[in-house]
Amino acid sequence: MKTNTRFIKGIVAAAAKEDTVMPWTRGARRAAFIAKRNDDKQERKSA
């Protein structure tokens, strides 16, 4: 039982350190990138 507890604590600690970006969190960042890209295209057309 003691080994199992240590194993689970190790897994929980590793999961806490991980900083994975989930797909649903990239929406605002991606939208900002697309808006910037579209603004650049319009500036090139008008110039």
KOLFI-707698 format. One record per atom (N, C-alpha, C, CB): residue in one letter; x, y, z. Coordinates in steps of 0.1 Angstrom, whole numbers, padded with zeros to 4 digits, always signed. Glycine has a CB too. Example, Ala and Ser with C-alpha at 12.3 -4.5 7.8 and 13.67 -1.06 7.14 Angstrom:
A+0132-0057+0078 A+0123-0045+0078 A+0132-0033+0078 A+0113-0045+0090 S+0128-0022+0071 S+0137-0011+0071 S+0129+0000+0079 S+0141-0006+0057 
This chain:
M+0008-0012+0000 M+0000+0000+0000 M+0009+0013+0000 M-0009+0000+0012 K+0020+0012+0007 K+0028+0024+0008 K+0034+0028-0006 K+0040+0021+0018 T+0038+0018-0014 T+0043+0021-0027 T+0033+0027-0036 T+0049+0008-0033 N+0021+0023-0035 N+0010+0028-0043 N+0007+0043-0039 N-0003+0020-0041 T+0008+0046-0027 T+0006+0060-0022 T+0017+0069-0028 T+0005+0061-0007 R+0029+0064-0027 R+0040+0072-0032 R+0039+0074-0047 R+0054+0065-0029 F+0035+0064-0054 F+0033+0064-0069 F+0022+0075-0072 F+0029+0051-0074 I+0011+0075-0065 I+0000+0084-0068 I+0005+0098-0065 I-0012+0080-0060 K+0012+0100-0054 K+0017+0113-0051 K+0027+0119-0061 K+0024+0113-0037 G+0035+0110-0067 G+0044+0114-0078 G+0036+0118-0090 G+0053+0102-0081 I+0026+0111-0093 I+0018+0114-0105 I+0011+0127-0103 I+0007+0103-0108 V+0005+0130-0091 V-0002+0142-0088 V+0008+0154-0089 V-0009+0142-0074 A+0020+0152-0084 A+0030+0163-0084 A+0034+0166-0099 A+0043+0159-0076 A+0036+0155-0107 A+0040+0158-0121 A+0028+0165-0128 A+0043+0144-0128 A+0016+0161-0126 A+0005+0168-0132 A+0004+0182-0128 A-0008+0160-0129 A+0007+0185-0116 A+0006+0199-0111 A+0017+0208-0118 A+0008+0200-0096 K+0028+0202-0121 K+0039+0210-0128 K+0036+0212-0143 K+0052+0203-0127 E+0028+0204-0149 E+0025+0204-0163 E+0017+0217-0167 E+0018+0192-0168 D+0020+0224-0177 D+0013+0235-0181 D+0008+0234-0196 D+0022+0248-0180 T-0001+0225-0198 T-0007+0222-0211 T-0018+0232-0215 T-0012+0207-0211 V-0017+0237-0227 V-0027+0246-0232 V-0038+0237-0238 V-0022+0256-0242 M-0050+0239-0233 M-0062+0231-0238 M-0067+0238-0250 M-0072+0230-0227 P-0073+0230-0259 P-0078+0236-0272 P-0088+0247-0270 P-0085+0225-0280 W-0096+0246-0260 W-0106+0257-0258 W-0101+0270-0252 W-0117+0252-0249 T-0088+0269-0247 T-0082+0282-0242 T-0075+0289-0253 T-0073+0278-0231 R-0073+0284-0265 R-0066+0291-0275 R-0075+0300-0283 R-0059+0281-0284 G-0088+0300-0281 G-0097+0308-0289 G-0094+0323-0289 G-0111+0306-0283 A-0092+0329-0278 A-0090+0344-0277 A-0076+0347-0284 A-0090+0349-0263 R-0066+0339-0281 R-0053+0342-0286 R-0053+0340-0301 R-0043+0332-0280 R-0060+0330-0306 R-0061+0327-0321 R-0069+0338-0327 R-0067+0313-0323 A-0080+0342-0321 A-0088+0353-0327 A-0080+0366-0328 A-0101+0355-0319 A-0072+0369-0318 A-0064+0381-0319 A-0053+0380-0330 A-0057+0383-0305 F-0048+0368-0332 F-0038+0366-0343 F-0045+0368-0356 F-0032+0352-0342 I-0056+0362-0358 I-0064+0363-0371 I-0068+0378-0373 I-0076+0354-0371 A-0072+0385-0363 A-0076+0399-0365 A-0063+0407-0369 A-0082+0405-0352 K-0052+0405-0363 K-0040+0412-0367 K-0036+0409-0381 K-0028+0408-0357 R-0037+0396-0385 R-0034+0392-0398 R-0043+0399-0409 R-0034+0377-0400 N-0056+0400-0405 N-0065+0406-0415 N-0062+0421-0415 N-0079+0403-0410 D-0059+0427-0404 D-0055+0442-0405 D-0043+0444-0414 D-0053+0447-0390 D-0033+0435-0413 D-0021+0437-0421 D-0025+0436-0436 D-0011+0426-0417 K-0034+0426-0439 K-0038+0425-0453 K-0045+0437-0458 K-0047+0413-0455 Q-0054+0443-0450 Q-0061+0455-0454 Q-0052+0467-0456 Q-0072+0459-0445 E-0041+0468-0447 E-0032+0479-0449 E-0024+0478-0462 E-0022+0479-0437 R-0021+0466-0465 R-0013+0464-0478 R-0022+0467-0490 R-0009+0449-0479 K-0035+0464-0489 K-0044+0467-0501 K-0046+0482-0502 K-0058+0460-0499 S-0047+0489-0491 S-0049+0504-0492 S-0036+0511-0495 S-0055+0509-0479 A-0025+0506-0492 A-0012+0513-0495 A-0007+0511-0509 A-0001+0508-0485 
